[in-house]
């Protein structure tokens, strides 16, 4: 059974409530890193959680599907938890929630968020099949939610997906402002000097603390609007004589709407490709957040029968994830369509730091098959959903906080954001830069930072929840009972042909001398699995390893009814 690898089951994290008149602020994720955003606020015996996200595993986290915060602190203090507040529906803000819900057991905590956010949460909960339905509290912009001593107002803000919210949080010692992920309109509505959402705020009532997104702190100016992105995409779709493949994040629903509008203008029919994009498209359509005539969106099999000039295919997988729809398309391994000469591929997304290598590999594959790729480096085909420095300055000027805490960024972003806040007039000793797990205790008399060990991470292997013992004992059980089979392939880096092996090394599985016939069959199965991979897949070790592991596991299970651990090793020379 799949489960978790991490810090669960460690020492108790139980501690007393904050001292009277003190607000405790503790990030469990998203501060000092990108992703798995999660922040706890405590006052007296009441606690709320802002966001509950995930992040994708790093390259050395082999076999791990995603990374979530260590929720031990929250679970141990579940008796204080009054609500979970979600700012919007991106995975780095909601992806860890199903795992927290299952750890909380029968503690049915109300979850507040927009209709779209909660619809996306519901879909994720359905996948993990919790034992009960959580209490979902849909909110609209400017509505309020009372959670113990915390009174939370949901302030609608612009972002790359609909229904994003900033939070105005009333506490017994003062007001807090949490931006979530946001960007500001450059000008206010109706002649007001304020961006539209802020016109309803009482800005004469001071804010004690501003917690602000740091993602784009190294970008000057203002984030492009969706209208500006539309102006960049329009001439590309108008001029393209072949099929246009437009790829974006599955949650970038404004960009999806832009694609639909431009398809109507340029006389194209649309097919939606990729499981997560198909799911989000269906949810947004049902909620009335995406609009299009009935004739426009058709099944892929129907669209590909049209002339190339009349096709627009919407894809997800812009970060080059090996098994994503777009990466498979780049290898001509996507069922239903193959890249041909004259196709235009638009990556309507940013290149997230750390993903450069798989993205450029994918781009090279498209060119190899005759496609032309356009990224944000070539034309304005993407606009960030996060505020840039101009908007950050404007926000600080509007809120004028007593204390400033940068969030949502690596340490370099947090420090640069601190410098920006000081430039904007926030006293240097009131700008609080710290990382996950550090505990901020804030009172009218001042602020205190205390390091803790309460903000580890948990590595999720598969869909099921479990403890570290489950995964470790599973591997030990397989190794002790069925052993390990190592498969060694030596591949020529130019021809991508096997030049040595495959060699099969058995430890604790079968005797090599007495099972030559079985090992010969294993070599044959491995060779066939490798040769069945297309050329682009053979360049990607993780794809080759997966194919070899699946084929050999299937063969050994049928031949021996045993389940050895299979370790493929690919050496490129």
C-alpha positions, 0 to 999 in steps of 0.5 A: 500500500502506498503511503507517506515518508516523513516526520509523522509519529515523532515527538509530541508538538503539544504546547500551551496556547499563546500568552494573553494578549499575544498572537502566534503566527507560524508558517508550516510551509511556503515561507523560505520556499515555493509551494506547500503554503500553510500558515497557522494563526493562534490566539488564546485557545483558537487557531485557524489555518490559512491555505494547505498546499503541496509542492512537487518533489525534487529530482532526488526524491525518487518514487515520491509523488508530492510533498506536503507540510508536516501537519503534526502540530495542527493535528495535536492542536485540533481541539483549538482549530476553528477553521481552514481558510483557502485563498484560492484553488492552486495546488500549492494552496489546496493540494495538501488539504485531503491529507490533512483532512484524513489525519484530522479523523473525525474532527470536522473542521469547517473549510472556507473558500470560494465556490471554485476553490471548494469545487476543486477541493471536492474533486481532490477529496473524491480521489482520496475517498475520505471517511466522511464529508468535510464541512464546506463553507462557500464564501463570496467576495467581501463576505465574512467568516467568524472562527473563534476570536478570528473574524475573516473578511474575504477580499476579491483580488486578481490572480491567474485564476478566478475567485482568488481572495486576500484576507482581512483578519480581525483579531483581539490585538489588531487587524491582519492582512494576508494577500494570498496570491494577487496582483493589483489593477493599475488604476482604480475604478470610477476615478478612485485612486485605490484599486477596486477591492480596496475601496470598501476597506476602512483604511483609517483602522490601522493594520497590525501585520501585512503578510505579502506574496514575494513571488515576483519581487525581482520583477519591476513594474506591474504584472501584465493584464489578461487583455495584454496577453490576449493582444500578444496571442491574437496575431500568433493564432491569426497567422498560424496556418497549421494546428495551434497547440496552446499549453497553460497551467490547468488552473489558468482559467482566464487563459483558457477563456482567452484561448476560446475567445481567440478560437472563435475570432480565428475560426478554429474548433477547440479540443481540451487535452490532459486530465487535470485541464479537462477536470478544471474545464468541466468544473469552471464551465458548470460554475459559469466561469467559462463561456463558449458556444456549444459548437466550439469545444469538441472531442479531440477525435472530431477536431483532428479531422478538420483542416489544420488551420481550423484546430486549436488544442488546449493542453496542460503540462507546461513544466515538462513533467514526463507523463503529462499530456504535453510531454507525451505529445512532444514525444509523439506518444500522446494518443489521438494526435501527433505533431506534424510539420507546420504546427505551432506550440505556444507555452502560455506559462512561465518557466518555473526555476528548477524545471528548465531542463525538462522544459527545454527537452520537451521544446527540442522534441517539438522542433524535432518533429517539425513544430515551432514553439513560442514561449514568453521569451519570444512574445507576450503569450503569458502574464504572471498572476503575481504582483511585481515590484510596482504593485508591491509598493502600492500595496504597502502604501495602501495598507501601511502596516505596523509589521511586515512579513514577506511570504511565498518565496525562497529566502532570497525573495523574502530578503529582497522583499524586506529591502523593498518594504524598508524603502517604502517606509516600514521600519527595518526592525518591524520587517520580519523575515524568517522561514517555515517553523519559526514561531512569531509571537506578536503583541502590542508591546512588540514581536518575538521570534522563536525557532522550532522544529515543527515545520518538516515536510512529508513525502507522499508516495501514492494516494494512500495515507500512512506513516513512515513505518508503512513504507519502510516495512513494505520495502523491508518485507519485499527485500527480505522475502523476494530480494532485489533485481538490478537491471543494468543498461549501457546506452550510446548517447548518440545512437540511443542503442543498447551497447552493453547488457542488459545485465541482470543482477539478482540478490535474494531473489533467485540463484543465477546459476540455476535460473539461466533460462529465467534470466535470459527471458528477463534480458529479452523482456528488458530489451523489448521494453526499451525498444518499444520506447520512442526515440524521445523517450529513450533520451529520458532515463526516468521514462526508460526506467519506468518502462523497464520496471513495469515490463519486468515486474509483470514478467516476474510476477507471472513467471515466479509469483514473487515481487522483488524490488526492481532497480533499473540502472541506465548508464549513458556513454 
